[in-house]
Amino acid sequence: MTRLSAAILAAALFATPALAEPVAYDFDKSHSNLGFSYNHLGYSTTEGRFGDWQAELLIDQEDPSKSRIDFTIEIDSLDTFFADRNKHLLSPDFFDAAKFPQATFVSTSVEKTGDNQLAVTGDLTIRGMTKPVTLDVTVTQIGAHPMANVPAVGFAAETTVRRSDFGMDMYVPYISDEVKITFHAEALQKQD
């Protein structure tokens, strides 16, 4: 009887599904956009984007706290749709892209805050200066992608940072210190 009980227990243990691991996703860059905006003298909102970035995304649907996202952004890919402004923003007055060619975001925690809401906290580094930042994330869709026929996720993330925290305080307060960052993304589960 003891051997039978041990055999049943062993079979039950080996039959138990392994703990789920976070799943890696690749971004569809043709349907993802990393942008920013700021107020200009109270008259208008100036918008821009970064066209060249890399990101790693791991999602654990069962335990979102095990999910993560890390970014590397090529600063010289900045585009505000006006060449002279781009040149000035890349200069030492602002990003100093020649000296600091990349910005990074490394997530440190993910917290579920609502049905489709997450707070993703991480370290944002710009011009060699690192500050904690929290992204407010809304998951817009998660499921089978109807065209690619693989699991996919869509989400929108936003946060507001102060450029002066990263050594870019020229023209504050006339041009707003606060810069809104937005990331709209579509990603497909990596396939082996």
Summary of the structure (lengths in Angstrom):
residues: 192
radius of gyration: 21.5
end to end distance: 44.9
largest distance: 83.8
contacts: 506
relative contact order: 0.18
helix: 18%
strand: 52%
